[in-house]
Amino acid sequence: MTPRRDPPPGSRRVSKLTCPACGFQESLAMPDDACVIRHACAFCGAEMRPRPGDCCVFCSYGDVACPPKQQAKPCCATRAPSSCV
């Protein structure tokens, strides 16, 4: 079992995603060590993917950027694809 890590100081771990297809909003916990590159809307089922230039769905459709971007660190776009979920 992997030990639980606390989020970096000053970072937010929950983002409210807004579906671009239907406008439904849902609050989701963000992983601090991986990028979420696909997410299905809980209401309409539309699949969200990052917009060009964004690393994850949180950076594209969330009200808060992903933890690596909040900390001005490289995220999934500059790491191995295995760190993407």
KOLPA-865600 format. One record per residue (C-alpha): y, z, x; residue in one letter; residue number from 1. Coordinates in nm, 4 decimals, decimal comma. Example, Ala and Ser with C-alpha at 12.3 -4.5 7.8 and 13.67 -1.06 7.14 Angstrom:
v/w/u/residu/num
-0,4500/0,7800/1,2300/A/1
-0,1060/0,7140/1,3670/S/2
// end
This chain:
v/w/u/residu/num
0,0000/0,0000/0,0000/M/1
0,3446/-0,0943/0,1315/T/2
0,5890/0,1955/0,1591/P/3
0,8773/0,1782/-0,0850/R/4
1,2110/0,1001/0,0763/R/5
1,5444/0,2052/-0,0614/D/6
1,7942/-0,0730/-0,1296/P/7
2,0617/-0,1258/0,1347/P/8
2,3695/0,0911/0,0763/P/9
2,6233/-0,0790/-0,1472/G/10
2,3843/-0,3389/-0,2854/S/11
2,2944/-0,3827/-0,6506/R/12
1,9288/-0,4303/-0,7356/R/13
1,9616/-0,5499/-1,0955/V/14
2,1153/-0,8785/-1,2060/S/15
2,1725/-1,0156/-1,5541/K/16
2,0376/-1,3719/-1,5687/L/17
2,1829/-1,6091/-1,8265/T/18
1,9574/-1,8955/-1,9332/C/19
2,1411/-2,2269/-1,8942/P/20
1,9418/-2,3766/-2,1833/A/21
1,9933/-2,1175/-2,4572/C/22
2,2357/-1,8560/-2,3221/G/23
1,9880/-1,5676/-2,3539/F/24
2,0634/-1,2858/-2,1091/Q/25
1,8104/-1,0544/-1,9505/E/26
1,8461/-0,7905/-1,6822/S/27
1,5955/-0,8173/-1,3996/L/28
1,5256/-0,6204/-1,0850/A/29
1,5754/-0,8259/-0,7700/M/30
1,3379/-0,8024/-0,4746/P/31
1,5187/-0,7290/-0,1489/D/32
1,2661/-0,9103/0,0686/D/33
1,1971/-1,2355/-0,1195/A/34
1,3793/-1,5062/-0,3127/C/35
1,2870/-1,5796/-0,6734/V/36
1,2862/-1,9580/-0,6978/I/37
1,1430/-1,9857/-1,0516/R/38
1,1909/-1,7824/-1,3638/H/39
1,1039/-1,8624/-1,7246/A/40
1,3528/-1,7539/-1,9900/C/41
1,2067/-1,4718/-2,1982/A/42
1,3554/-1,6242/-2,5145/F/43
1,3154/-2,0037/-2,5003/C/44
1,0750/-2,0425/-2,2063/G/45
1,3010/-2,2816/-2,0113/A/46
1,2264/-2,2718/-1,6402/E/47
1,5197/-2,1766/-1,4221/M/48
1,5325/-2,3002/-1,0645/R/49
1,8098/-2,2519/-0,8082/P/50
2,1005/-2,4963/-0,8260/R/51
2,1523/-2,7138/-0,5175/P/52
2,2932/-2,4983/-0,2386/G/53
2,1725/-2,1682/-0,3886/D/54
1,8722/-1,9805/-0,2517/C/55
1,7398/-1,8293/-0,5740/C/56
1,7804/-1,8006/-0,9512/V/57
1,9873/-1,4827/-0,9129/F/58
2,2473/-1,6662/-0,7050/C/59
2,2541/-1,9523/-0,9585/S/60
2,2337/-1,7767/-1,2960/Y/61
2,2862/-1,4053/-1,2308/G/62
2,5938/-1,1893/-1,2498/D/63
2,5019/-1,0446/-0,9081/V/64
2,3934/-1,2370/-0,5985/A/65
2,0576/-1,1566/-0,4373/C/66
2,0379/-0,8556/-0,2003/P/67
2,0334/-1,0638/0,1224/P/68
2,3543/-1,2422/0,0172/K/69
2,5130/-0,9112/-0,0856/Q/70
2,4474/-0,7878/0,2676/Q/71
2,5607/-1,1190/0,4269/A/72
2,2121/-1,1750/0,5689/K/73
2,0022/-1,4922/0,5714/P/74
1,7809/-1,5274/0,2694/C/75
1,4783/-1,7343/0,1791/C/76
1,6498/-2,0659/0,2467/A/77
1,6387/-1,9885/0,6188/T/78
1,2976/-1,8178/0,6287/R/79
0,9391/-1,9256/0,5815/A/80
0,8503/-2,0512/0,2321/P/81
0,5961/-1,7696/0,2040/S/82
0,8869/-1,5308/0,1425/S/83
0,9761/-1,7148/-0,1790/C/84
0,8291/-1,6122/-0,5147/V/85
// end
